[in-house]
Amino acid sequence: MEILKRDDNFYMKQALIEAEKAQERGEVPIGAVVVCNGNVIGRGHNLTETLHDVTAHAEMQAITAAANYLGAKYLNKCTLYVTVEPCVMCAGAIGWSQMGKVVFGTEDEKRGYQRFAPDALHPKTEVVKGIMCEECADIVKKFFRNKR
């Protein structure tokens, strides 16, 4: 019997599944999951067009779902996996939730928090970048290429 290896790639694949759900809805294909004790406790994908809400980013959806699951606003024992570097708004929410760790796939040079608000995350939050970078970047690039 094969035991699944649950590492950063495993969870990033879960976030990519969420990105695909966004793409199917005509949304920018970004997905996120929140993991706690090895379990996915929050999932989200962009819903800004569907909900007519500029704050309905994948991270916001996943953070809200995880907080509701735990019945707590602080997620300091959790890890957020997101396909694209969070924007400033999402980084603020991640900071306020005191997320323990953030893992993202591809950087966002135009809108990413690293450029505009590098100190937005909680000081204790660990950040890992570049997990499945090519796959995470490709789905977004293809989406915008098809929009042109």
C-alpha positions in Angstrom: 0.0 0.0 0.0 1.4 3.4 -1.0 1.3 6.1 1.6 0.7 9.6 0.2 3.5 12.0 0.9 1.9 15.2 2.1 4.5 17.9 1.5 4.4 21.4 0.1 3.8 20.0 -3.4 0.9 17.9 -2.3 -0.9 20.9 -0.8 0.0 23.3 -3.6 -1.7 20.8 -6.0 -4.8 21.3 -3.8 -4.5 25.0 -4.3 -4.1 24.5 -8.1 -7.3 22.5 -8.1 -9.0 25.6 -6.6 -7.3 27.7 -9.3 -8.9 25.5 -11.9 -12.3 26.0 -10.3 -11.8 29.8 -10.6 -10.8 29.4 -14.2 -13.9 27.3 -15.0 -16.0 30.3 -13.7 -14.1 32.8 -15.8 -12.3 34.1 -12.8 -8.5 34.8 -12.6 -7.2 31.3 -11.8 -5.8 31.7 -8.3 -6.4 29.1 -5.6 -5.6 28.7 -1.9 -5.9 26.2 0.8 -5.3 26.5 4.6 -3.8 23.4 6.3 -3.8 22.6 10.0 -2.3 19.4 11.5 -2.1 17.9 8.0 -5.7 18.6 7.1 -7.1 21.1 4.6 -9.5 23.2 6.7 -10.2 26.0 4.3 -10.3 26.2 0.5 -10.8 29.2 -1.7 -10.5 30.5 -5.2 -11.1 33.9 -6.8 -14.7 34.9 -6.8 -14.4 38.6 -7.5 -16.5 38.5 -10.8 -19.0 36.0 -9.5 -19.7 37.9 -6.3 -19.1 41.4 -7.7 -16.7 41.9 -4.8 -13.1 43.1 -5.2 -12.2 41.5 -1.8 -13.2 38.0 -2.8 -9.7 36.8 -3.5 -8.7 33.1 -3.0 -6.8 33.8 0.1 -9.7 35.7 1.7 -12.1 32.8 1.0 -9.7 30.2 2.4 -8.9 32.2 5.5 -12.6 32.8 6.2 -13.3 29.1 5.8 -10.5 28.1 8.0 -11.4 30.5 10.8 -15.0 29.3 10.6 -13.8 25.7 10.8 -11.7 26.4 13.9 -14.1 28.8 15.5 -11.1 31.2 16.0 -9.7 34.2 14.2 -6.0 33.4 14.7 -4.4 30.8 12.4 -1.0 30.7 13.9 -0.7 26.9 13.8 -1.8 26.9 10.1 -0.2 27.1 6.7 -1.7 28.9 3.7 -0.8 27.6 0.3 -1.6 29.9 -2.5 -0.7 29.7 -6.2 0.3 33.3 -6.6 2.0 35.7 -4.2 -0.7 37.5 -2.1 -1.6 41.1 -2.9 -1.3 43.8 -0.2 -5.0 43.3 0.9 -4.5 39.6 1.3 -1.2 40.0 3.0 -2.9 42.3 5.5 -5.5 39.6 6.2 -2.8 37.0 6.5 -1.0 39.2 9.0 -4.1 39.9 11.0 -4.9 36.1 11.2 -1.3 35.6 12.4 -0.9 32.7 9.9 2.0 30.5 10.9 3.3 29.9 7.4 2.6 31.1 3.9 3.7 29.0 0.9 3.2 30.5 -2.6 3.9 29.3 -6.1 4.7 32.2 -8.3 5.6 35.8 -7.5 3.5 38.7 -8.6 5.8 41.5 -9.6 3.0 43.9 -10.4 0.7 43.5 -7.4 2.5 41.3 -4.9 2.9 42.3 -1.3 6.7 41.9 -1.3 7.0 45.0 -3.5 4.4 47.2 -1.8 4.1 46.0 1.8 7.0 43.6 2.6 6.2 43.9 6.3 2.5 43.2 6.1 2.7 39.6 7.4 3.0 38.8 11.1 6.6 38.9 12.2 6.5 35.2 13.1 5.0 34.1 9.8 7.4 31.8 7.9 7.3 32.3 4.1 8.3 29.8 1.4 8.2 30.8 -2.2 8.5 29.1 -5.6 6.7 25.8 -4.8 5.4 24.5 -8.2 6.3 27.9 -9.6 5.9 27.0 -13.3 2.6 25.3 -12.9 1.2 28.2 -10.8 2.5 30.8 -13.3 1.3 28.8 -16.4 -2.3 28.7 -15.5 -2.5 32.5 -15.0 -0.5 33.2 -18.2 -2.7 30.9 -20.3 -5.8 32.6 -18.8 -4.7 36.1 -19.8 -3.4 34.9 -23.2 -6.9 33.5 -23.9 -8.5 36.8 -22.8 -6.6 38.7 -25.5 
